[in-house]
Amino acid sequence: QVQVVESGGGLVQNGDSLRLSCAASGRTFNSYAMGWFRQAPGKEREFVATITWSGGVTYYADSVKGRFTISRTNARNTVSLQMNSLKPEDTAVYFCAARGYDGFSHGGVALRGASFYGYWGQGTQVTVSS
């Protein structure tokens, strides 16, 4: 059983910063990649950012590139998402997702897809007021 838990959401103002954290745990779980997706009311879930555990390769959605930074922490299977210059359109529920190591290498197209990830957190609300 793998559990994915997010933390760090909240209400901020336009231009503020916020940091989200995510931890995946399981007795034998080793992540291949961990990423963030978000879903605004009435919209589909969309890719935000992801990072591979080995090599630390990162991918970002164009809408957040230059403002958001995803990084691994010292703790295994833990990542953070630093969000700067937040805008009202960043308002959404943010979900952390994880994929376990399977012995294969995967490209950016796969890593940007929600179906690539087998484990998901419950989500944390981020609200940016104008």
C-alpha positions in Angstrom: 0.0 0.0 0.0 1.4 3.4 -1.1 0.2 6.6 0.5 0.7 10.0 -1.0 0.1 13.0 1.2 0.3 16.7 0.3 0.6 19.7 2.5 1.1 23.4 2.3 -2.0 24.7 0.5 -3.8 27.9 1.5 -5.1 31.3 0.7 -2.7 33.9 -0.7 -2.8 37.2 -2.6 -1.9 37.9 -6.2 1.9 37.9 -6.5 2.6 35.9 -3.3 4.5 32.7 -2.9 3.5 29.3 -1.5 5.3 26.0 -1.0 3.7 22.6 -1.3 5.1 19.4 -0.1 4.4 15.8 -0.9 5.5 12.5 0.6 4.9 9.0 -0.8 5.3 6.2 1.6 5.1 2.4 1.3 7.1 -0.5 2.7 8.8 -1.3 -0.6 8.0 1.9 -2.6 10.8 3.6 -4.6 9.6 6.4 -6.8 10.6 6.8 -10.5 8.9 10.2 -10.7 6.7 12.4 -8.6 4.7 15.2 -10.0 2.0 17.8 -9.4 -1.3 18.2 -11.2 -4.1 20.7 -10.6 -7.8 21.0 -11.2 -9.8 24.2 -11.1 -13.6 24.2 -10.7 -15.3 23.2 -13.9 -12.0 22.3 -15.6 -10.1 19.1 -16.3 -7.1 18.1 -14.3 -3.9 19.5 -15.8 -0.2 18.8 -15.5 1.9 21.3 -13.5 5.4 19.9 -13.0 7.2 16.6 -12.4 10.6 15.4 -11.4 12.4 12.0 -11.9 14.0 10.7 -8.8 17.1 9.4 -10.6 18.8 12.3 -12.3 16.4 14.9 -11.1 15.0 15.7 -14.6 12.2 18.2 -14.4 9.3 19.1 -16.7 6.9 22.0 -16.4 3.7 23.2 -17.9 4.2 26.4 -20.0 1.8 28.3 -17.7 4.1 27.8 -14.7 7.5 27.8 -16.2 9.8 30.4 -14.6 7.4 30.8 -11.6 7.2 27.3 -10.1 10.1 25.0 -9.1 9.8 21.3 -8.3 12.6 19.7 -6.3 13.5 16.6 -4.4 14.2 16.8 -0.7 16.7 14.9 1.3 14.0 12.5 2.4 13.3 9.6 0.0 10.1 9.9 -2.0 9.5 13.5 -0.9 9.2 16.5 -3.3 8.2 20.1 -2.9 6.7 22.7 -5.3 7.8 26.3 -4.7 5.2 28.6 -6.3 6.2 32.2 -6.8 4.4 35.1 -8.4 1.1 33.4 -7.9 -1.9 34.5 -10.0 -5.6 34.1 -9.5 -5.6 31.6 -12.4 -3.4 29.4 -10.4 -6.3 28.8 -8.0 -7.1 25.0 -8.0 -6.8 21.9 -6.0 -3.3 20.6 -6.4 -2.7 16.9 -6.5 0.6 15.1 -5.9 1.2 11.9 -8.0 3.8 9.2 -7.8 5.0 6.4 -10.0 7.1 3.6 -8.7 10.4 2.5 -10.3 9.9 -0.1 -13.0 13.3 -0.5 -14.4 12.6 1.5 -17.6 13.3 5.0 -18.7 10.4 7.2 -19.7 10.2 10.4 -21.7 8.7 13.8 -21.1 5.5 13.1 -23.0 4.7 10.1 -20.7 5.7 12.0 -17.5 3.3 14.8 -18.3 0.3 12.5 -18.5 -1.9 11.8 -15.5 -2.3 8.1 -16.5 1.4 7.6 -16.0 1.1 7.9 -12.3 -0.4 5.1 -10.2 -0.6 6.8 -6.8 -2.3 10.0 -6.0 -2.8 12.2 -2.9 -6.2 13.7 -1.8 -5.2 17.2 -3.0 -4.6 20.5 -1.3 -6.5 23.7 -2.1 -4.5 26.7 -3.3 -6.5 29.9 -3.6 -5.0 33.1 -5.0 -7.1 36.3 -4.5 -6.8 39.2 -6.9 
